[in-house]
Amino acid sequence: MPLSPNAMILKPHFHKCWQRCVARWFKKPVRKMLRRKGGKTKACIQGGKTSPPSPCRLTCSA
């Protein structure tokens, strides 16, 4: 859709339910905070221990 000089949409061809096709990212900052908070609480519960190394991963002694 071309924009007019005063930034109006000239020919709006929207479907009836156009809202579900629009991407919305309003929850993203909150999700980031919850992920960080969850990681901190999990680390406190485990006592700062990390997970054991995977048996499939080769360890190098060099």
C-alpha positions in Angstrom: 0.0 0.0 0.0 1.5 3.3 -1.0 1.6 6.1 1.6 0.2 9.6 0.8 2.3 12.7 1.5 0.5 13.2 4.9 1.1 9.5 5.8 -2.5 8.3 5.4 -3.2 4.8 4.0 -4.8 5.5 0.6 -6.5 2.3 -0.1 -6.9 0.2 3.0 -7.7 -3.4 2.0 -8.1 -5.1 5.3 -9.9 -8.3 6.0 -12.6 -8.5 8.7 -10.3 -10.1 11.2 -7.1 -8.3 10.5 -6.1 -8.1 14.1 -5.1 -11.8 14.3 -2.7 -11.4 11.4 -0.8 -8.5 13.1 2.2 -9.5 15.2 2.1 -8.2 18.8 5.1 -8.2 21.1 3.6 -6.6 24.2 4.5 -9.5 26.5 8.1 -9.9 25.4 9.7 -7.7 28.1 7.6 -9.4 30.8 8.6 -12.8 29.5 12.3 -11.8 29.7 11.9 -10.7 33.3 10.2 -14.0 34.2 12.9 -16.1 32.5 15.6 -14.3 34.4 13.7 -14.5 37.7 13.1 -18.2 37.1 16.7 -18.9 36.4 17.8 -17.1 39.6 15.4 -19.0 41.7 16.4 -22.3 40.2 20.1 -21.5 40.8 19.2 -20.7 44.5 17.4 -24.0 44.9 20.2 -26.0 43.4 22.8 -24.2 45.5 24.7 -22.7 42.6 25.5 -26.2 41.2 25.6 -26.6 37.5 24.3 -29.7 35.7 26.7 -32.6 35.4 28.5 -32.9 32.1 26.9 -34.9 29.4 28.3 -38.5 29.0 28.2 -38.0 25.2 30.5 -35.0 25.3 34.2 -36.0 25.2 36.4 -34.3 27.7 39.8 -33.2 26.7 42.7 -33.3 29.3 45.1 -31.2 27.1 
